[in-house]
């Protein structure tokens, strides 16, 4: 199949738009794909978040024209002179990067996805360029396999652990899962869950695709309100990011990828939670609640609702995505690391100084974010 396949580089918007139907078929065909590789998510990101860029999407089709593989990349200016025109994964930067990125691949080629990615890079991108693949799931050894496949390309390959994404392996029953929680937290979960429901009480509501726009508006409002109450800055303070979500969430809902749940009372929405589902995994993306509803712990109630639905539906994993917030571990989450693979040209300036500067830049960003949040909390 691969021997007779054809590689093609998509570098303009019209070609990308023409990919939609084939991209969506390929995405749905493989349950291991991250939801952040859905076509509408990527399209909304390019329109609202990407800024100045040049598409560099590598595609592989068989001799009948069927799409087998997509490496969704773009080229944009780097921060420094010797890192200019860096090629990177779509959705791997911006005010709130997506997690669990990578390539799209037909199920029968899944075992060779890292090798196909290496081939796509060496065929399509000049060896003097800088290539960055961020937020790669390490569970299937993709980053290490990619590094091994790139060793003969006369480039400098760096694999860096990036972020912890706490995740829960879901058991076969809700009662079994509750027994894994600490006794104190188990009592909180049961109490919060019971407080939502019944006549005159706050109640759950799962939102369908037809109401995705209204759900998105409530989610944005509640998330911003909750972050302000905590003394932190919400990524939704960015108008560009709000515009992105207003386009991306309805698309994800229309494709059956989004679970949109709320807690309502007296005609108003007290809490909202957005999850994405694909294959056997559930991904918590964003939530928010009215600080006046804190007594009923709407966050705990919504997580309990979604996890129980996932267990009843046969889902195997609940992924909290990036971030090591303490509340995730109360649900028995265990860290799963994502990795970044950076590919540099050989040579002193670009092959050795560029990695050092990248490391310094990443460390500086993390330090500034830490101090900004600390100042917000104390202010």
Steps between C-alpha positions, in 0.01 A plus 500: 500500500774750600720417200236627258385793717559866415623777730356851464563827684196723565623858527197722435155555646296380203678162498445468874127572465476236228644246744204522739296194399805273463650632825175435689476143365859428602447652845189292569663180369763489777380501864853582621495849351503792740179709482723803443580364153137537386480709182270769640718548808809549283315727257371725780847512653656611172241776460502641852828408671773428247575855387743533211589153375553281196333160485737204475260204525648174372254246357538144376247339262487151353478433126120530514522847657393397850654711776718284727711740705507870594770691686331837575785751513553867429792738463524816706770740611710397798597719794863534399697552179642150479161343583305689234244320287448217747268217385270379774184305565174690461338575840833466682532867599283799589320616814381148581670225300320176426629182662564153357591600147677306225398359164185352349551147379289219355452222761696244295802734500488588870802286587714695251368850579832619648694374200251662263540827690878479463461431128261795462750734668805387302311504168320830543715735708846633426761357737609855590162575654386460861213258566303476826245235592339588832272319746559150367339221701780276626277201585569331166872591496438730203765761597779243548408318180499828309844587635635160395351537152661846460850396608627449144377839377814698600306714746507564873200341672388604850222325692385698805238407759250783484196479722317263728146411395337327799263223388274241663466141384125447531384172659200294395249648746428828676497333843841347433633842407358666811682245714831618353445853636594603852215460747479875560491590131258214425259656751539839334426351158184327620379807690562736207334262257190471719471877536445529128160362413147490632217750509612857554866400503778563247494234230720354228442572134694350209504740206450385140666637184207735431581692820879498460525876444305585816705244695823659376389845615415366847830310521700811411311712753531249784865416437603867499295563814649203684860583407451860613358378832816288545723796421627343178488607137280296268625425149153615397597861565632480143236599246677286239471194723134568573436526125684172448281317753180648359585338167674183617255375765190492274705309240617245758142460623371446145753217455403328826840579655383745770315425822344820634355482851355764726340549841192720479280661766213749471561533127868589541818301440709455816773278355626375164746229399635426153646158422614347172463130423659282237569130496494375860626823658336804660693828518409779742561825314344785696250579770365787704239574762334788676691568820167545680435129440816392681308331784363228273847440350379506136845401371496176698141429396577550131811282510302226675226521238742471209714226652196288584368547146841402364520185711144400404591559135810280513760777478848399620672829586415841639773748407527828694750630243793727578552641848572358846222668696439324832132427437583257216681262731203480735333310216791248502665642189854389416742713299553420132780705345486666162823563311630755252723389214717779359697441180794731428743512208851379569764765565611718789268801475170339410563149628636583845434863591138486382409214742663689789309818419176302466558349846562846647190642330278217630636535855449878494139465383424253780660728761309807380171308504569382854574853627202649316260251662665554841456877472136458391422278798659740748345805335 
